[in-house]
């Protein structure tokens, strides 16, 4: 299915909850209201026309004025792609976990939580994943993060 | 007789034979330096150079060096690769498990100072000498097998300078 058709279906179904945005690759891309992310994800997976059965990548982004969770989806059936972006507030970023829809999201969400401090509600196993067991220096991938022996790159 | 010149011995010829005299110090140091069994501690790309040095082309075996998978059987730890903060306690533990006398070679930029991960990194140790004592530092990213062998020869020189009276 081509990108326009995916965009059409999503716009028709979710009206103003989604907004098309420009991306470099993995088109089309939509900005989704973070409160309705679970609804949108369930729809794009279960709808037979879209059937996005693979969460090929998931990322957290620090946009300085807020956070963003990016979902990159792929469909084995139709061989098409979709990017979903959920903007989050700077204070207490929180979003619904999608690991019930794509099991692969489980570890991605654990990693995003410990590196960015974005909380995933209803996550089945919200333990830290990669950082040392005794880590207590906060969320290292946030912009402006300072650790005990962190040395920033000198600016010329 | 060529081999004898390399040994710390004095050969006294007598009618019907000869007497070999040496010092205990010399013999111990010579055997220690010539059979450095090293702990495999490959953590990143330096490990590939370490493996290459151990393989037939560069052949560590001619220094009497064989890799060991257990710290209990090792005299030397070649730390090859990036040591992360999560790996640091394991590194320390393996070092403590090694039997005396034990030596450490820090191979590559990462183990010396953090190397390419010195700036803007939250996870990499800024040099393993914060964690364990290091005998020889080998710079490079990664060092070539020739550099590693040079480092091993330097370590052998260091071992051969040891004195029994300094043991504790």
Boltz contact constraints between the chains, C-beta under 6 A:
constraints:
  - contact:
      token1: [A, 132]
      token2: [B, 85]
      max_distance: 6.0
  - contact:
      token1: [A, 132]
      token2: [B, 86]
      max_distance: 6.0
  - contact:
      token1: [A, 140]
      token2: [B, 122]
      max_distance: 6.0
  - contact:
      token1: [A, 147]
      token2: [B, 122]
      max_distance: 6.0
  - contact:
      token1: [A, 151]
      token2: [B, 119]
      max_distance: 6.0
  - contact:
      token1: [A, 153]
      token2: [B, 119]
      max_distance: 6.0
  - contact:
      token1: [A, 153]
      token2: [B, 120]
      max_distance: 6.0
